[in-house]
Amino acid sequence: MEVNRDEAARALGIAQKKWLAGDSAGALRIARKSHSLYPTALSEKLITEYENTTSPQPQKEEEQQQQKQQQPDSELRSRHKSATAKPKEEDTNTRTHTPQQLASVRAVISAKHDYYKVLDAERTATDAELKRAYRKSALLFHPDKNFAPGADEAFKLVAHAFTILSDPDKRAHYDRYGVADKSSDFSQQQPQQRRRAPATMFEDEISPEDLFNMFFGGDTGGRFGVQFGPNVRFAQHFQSPNRRHQQQQQQREEDDSERSIWSACLQFMPLVFLVLSLFGSSLLSLLFAGNVMPNYSFEMSPPYTELHRTYARSVKYWVDPAEYARSSLGTAAGSSRELRSFERDVEAQYVSRLQFKCRQEKEHKRMAIHQAQGWFGIGNDRTKLQAAMDLPLPACDELKRFR
């Protein structure tokens, strides 16, 4: 989307800095995130380069060691004294928090499984509204500005909630099913547990520090992931070159194994299509006979011409009469339990459909108001502005009535 262009460009700059610093895994992760926000030829080129080459090893540590060896002992001792004395002064003067900060932290932690409450956003919020909510919350709970107990966890929860809700697929999955495992604590997950793994849906997330830098233009160099002040608590030490090389080699081996599996599957695809074309209908009828749920539509269009209503919320939906008669719901074997389960799925799909339409309507209205206001007041059309502000939101109204 056009609105993500700036964030994508900023993320690409951070990825290039990580690459030059020797963090090839972080560079590849952020480059992929930039490409998902706003695909460009440069991001695609960098992803290919990062996947197929090894990043240069940073030389900063070796140069600093050589410089320290050449410095006189007296200068090193004076620097050591000044470096050890300064943090104590800052700790005693700045590590305070207000009751409001503590209350905000506790509210976020108590609502950690409700991502909309964590970001203080509505369930129908648009992408732009979610970004504004993240900016506000990230600054509020950043551990260098908020020293209340639990601010670290609140800051991570805010980043995690935005990562889920800013992705359309993950947001749709969360809106329908919620959090899969509420017994797990996100704040206690280790960074290596959030590595890319295609088996689960909510992994491959960008770290809270990198996400903050993408929004506020921070630099990811140095000892800390976020260079926001002297008391940042997210210490993220760089790994040794040997360890990074092992991880890069392991990642390349995993990618090679995935490619080999896909190539083997592609070789058998023609045979699979041939079998399905000859015996597909027979196999499906044998496998799912007596337990097939009918297809349905929320609008009447052939072949969906038979009107039904759900028992609980009276949601209208249309089915194919012939298909419904052949299904388990239309036969004598159909039970009321199966019908209730089927109707719950219909109502859940109806709510998801309303939420999607509501977001579209709100985004359309916002763009119409923005265009009518002109550029810094130039070209302001009051008639168009009033018409834009009066635009109805039928899906949002229906969603409110449904709840």
N, C-alpha and C positions, 0 to 999 in steps of 0.2 A: 504494500500500500504506500501511497505517496507520503502519508503522514509519518511513516517509519524511516524516511530517507536519512534524516539527521542522525537518529540513533544508530542506524546501520553504518553510516560513515564513521561515527565516533568509535563504534565497536571494532571496525576494521583497523583503525589507527592503533587501538589497544592491542589487537592481535599482532600487528607488525612489531610493536615494542616487545611483546612477550617473545616473539620469534628471535629478535636480536638479542634478548637476554638469555636465550637458551631454553626457554620453556616451550618446547614444541607442542606438547599435549595441550597446554592452555591456549596457545596460539590457534591451533586447529579447532578447538572447541568454540572459541569466540568468533573465529572466521565463519564457522557454520552458523552460529547464531546471527551474525550480520547478514549472511546470505538468506536466512529464513525471514528476517525482517524486511529486506529490500534486495532482491537478487540483482547483481551487477556482473559485468564481465570481469572486473578486477577481483571481486570476492571469489568468483568461480576459479580464476587463475591461481589465486593464493591458496585456496583449499587444495587444488591439485598439487601445487608445489609443496605444501606442508605434508601432504600424505605420502609423497614419493621421495622426499629428500630429508636429510638430517640437519637440524638447525645448528648454526655455529655455536661453539661453546663460549660463554661469556668470559671475558678476560679481566673483569673488574677486580675480582678477589686476588688474582695473582699480582696485578699491578699494585694493589694496596699493600700486599705483603712485602713486595720489594721496596716500596716507599717507606714502610715502617722500619725495615732493616737498615735503611740509610739514615733515618732520623736519629738525632742524639737521644740518649737515655733520659736526660733531664726534660726534653720537650715531650717525650712520650709520657713521663710521669705526670707532668702538669696537665696534659690533655686528659689523662685518665682521671685525675682528681676533679677536674671541671665537669667531665661527663658523668661521674658518679654522684656529684653533689646536686646537679640541676634537677634530675627527676624527683628527688625527695622534696625539693621546694615546690614543684608543680603539683605533686600528689597532695601535699598538705593544704594547698591553696585552692585547688580546682575540683577535687573529688567530693562534691556535694550535689544533692538533688532536692527537688521540691516535692511536696505532697502530690501535686498535679502530675508530675512525671511518673511517680511511683504508681498512682492510680491508673494512668494510661498504660503502663507496662503490664500491670496485673490484668487489665481488661483484655489486652491482646492475647496474653498467655491463656487466659480462661476460655477464649474463643478461637483457639488455635486450629480447630477443625472446621470452622466456618470462615472460609477465605474472604468472603465479602465483608464480614465484620472486622476481620483483621486489617483490611485496607480501608475500612469505614466507607464502603461503596455500596450502591444499590445492586440488586441482582440483575437489573436491566441496564447497567452502566455500559456506555460505549467504550471503545478503545481509548479515545482521548480522555474520558473521565477516569478510567483506570490508571492512566499514566499520571494524571494530576494527583490522584489519591496516593499513588506510590511515592511521588516526589515529596508530598507533605509528610507521609508516615516515615519515609527513610530519613529525612532530616530530623524528625521528632525523636526517633529511637536510635540514631547513630550513637555508638558507644563513646565517641569522643565528646558528644554534646549532652548525653543523658547518662548519668552515673548511678541511676536507680538500680537496685538489685533486679536482675532479669532483663536488663536492656539488651544484652547480647542476644538472648533468645528471641526477644521481640523483634529485633532488627532482622534476624534470620527468618523468622516467620513471615514478616512483611515481604521479604524478597521471594520466599517460596510461594506465597499466595499470589504475587504478581506474575511469577513465572508460569503458574498453572492457568490463571485467568487470562493472560495475554495470548495464549495459544488457543485457537478456536477448537481444535480437536480435544485438547485436555480440558478446556472449559466445558464443552458439551458433555464429556464423560463425567466430570465432577458434578455438573448440574443434575445429571440423571442418577448417578450412583453415590455421590458424596465421596468421602475418604474411604479407601479400601480397608486400611488397617488402622483403626483409631487407637489401638494399644501402643503403637510405635510412637516415639518422641522424636520429632524432626530435629530438635535442637541438639540431640545427643548423637546424631548420625555423624560418622567420620567422613572426611572428604573422599577417601577411597571407596566408600560404600555408595557414593553417588556417581560413580563412573558410568560411562555409556554402556548400557546393556539392553539390547532390543527385546528382552523377555518381558520387561515391565514397562508401563506407560509413562510413569512420572519420574523416570531417571533421565540422565543426560541433561541435568539442569546446570545453568551457569551459577557460579558461586555468588553469595551476597555481595562480596567486595567488588567483583568484576561488574555485576549488574549496577551497583552504585556508581562505579567509574564511568560506565556507559552513559548514564543519565547526567552526571555532573562533571564529566571531563577530567576525572582524576588520572593520575599516573600510577601504574602498577609496578613500578620499579622499587628497589630497596628491600628492606626486611619485611615491611608490612604490606598487605594487599591493598590497603587504602591509605594514602598519604594525606590525612585530613587534619592531623594535629599530633601533639607529643604523646598522648595517652591512648592511642588506638589499641584495642584489646584483641584484635583478630590477628595474632602473630602467625605468619605463614612463611616458614623458612624455606629457602630454595633447597632442593635436593642436590646431592652430589652429582657430578657429570656421569659417573658410572651408573648410578641408579637411574638417571634419566635415560641413558642409553639402553639399559635393560628394559625399561618401560616402553620405549619407542620400538625396540625390537619385538617385544611381546605384542604390541598393538599391530605391528605390520604382519606378524604371524597370524593373529586373529583375523585381520582383513583378508589375508590370502586364503585362509580356510573357508571364510564366508564366500569368497569368489568361487572357490572350487566347488562348494556345495551348490551354488546357484548355476554354475556351468553344467553340473551333472543333472540338475533338475530340468534345465532347458533342453538337454538332449532327449529327455523322455516326454517332453510336452507334446510333440506331434502324435505319439502313441496314445497319450491320455485323451487328447481331443478326439482321436478316431474312436476310442472305446466309448466315450461319452456320447458322440454323435450317433453311434449304432445302438447302444443299450442304455442311454442316459435316462429316458423316461421309465423304462422297466426297473432300473436299479433304484431310482428315487421312490417309485411306488412300493417296492419291496422293503426298502429301508424305513420309510416313514408312513407306511400304511396304518391307518387307524389313529395316528397321533399328529396329523398335519393341521396347523392352524391356518385359516384363510387369510389372504391378503385383504387390505382395506384402503380406503381413501377418505380424506376429509372433505372432498368435493365430488359431486355426482358427475361422473364421466364414464362412458362405456369402457369396459364391461361392468363397472361398479355402479349399479343402478338400484340396488335394494338398500333402503334406509334402515339403520339400526341406531339405538341410543344406549349408552352405558347406564347401568342401574344406579350407580352411586352419584355421578355428577351430570347425567343426562347429556353427554357429549355425543353429537351427531357424527356418524361415520357410515360410509357406503361400502358394500361388499358385492362380489360377483355371485349371483344366486346359485349358479351351477357349482362353482368352487365351494361355496359355503355348504351346500348340500352334501358334497363329497367329504368334507372335513369332519373331524371328530366332534365339532360343535353341532353339525347338522344331522348327525346320525343318532341312533338310539343309544349308542355307547357314550355319547357326550354327557358330562356331568356338570352340575352347577358350579363346582369348584373350578373346573377348567374354564368355564365361561367367565367367572369372576377374575381369574388370573389373566385371561385374554383382555378383558375390559380394563384392567389396571394398566396393562401395557399400552392400550389405546389412549388412556387418559395421560399417561406419562409422555407419550409422543406428542400429544396435543399441547401439553404445557411447554415442551421443548420448542415446538413450532411457534407458539405464541411469543416465547422469549426471544427467539431469533428475529421474528418480524418486528417486535417492539424495539429491539436494538437498531434495526434498519430504519424504522420510522423516526426514532430520535436522532440518528445521524443525519438523515435527510433534512429534518427540520433545522438542526444546528447549521448545516451548510447553507440552507436557504436564508437564515437570519444573517449569517456571516456575509453572504454575497449582497444582501440588501443594505447592510451597514456601510459598505464601501471600504476604501482603504484610508484609515485615519480620518474618517468623516467625509472623504472626497467621493462623490457619487452616491451619497446616501439617498435612498428612495423610501420615503415614509410609507407610501402605499404598499410597496412590496414588502417592507419590513413588517407592517401590521398583518399582511396576508400570511407571511411566513410564521409569525408568532401565533396566528390562529389556526395553523395546520393541525388537523385532528390526529390523534394517535389511537386508532381503533384497536390495534392489537394490545397496546399497553392497557387500555381501558378494560378490554376483555380479560386480560391476565389478572387485573385487580379484582374484577367481579368473580373470577373463577376461584381465587384464593379466599 
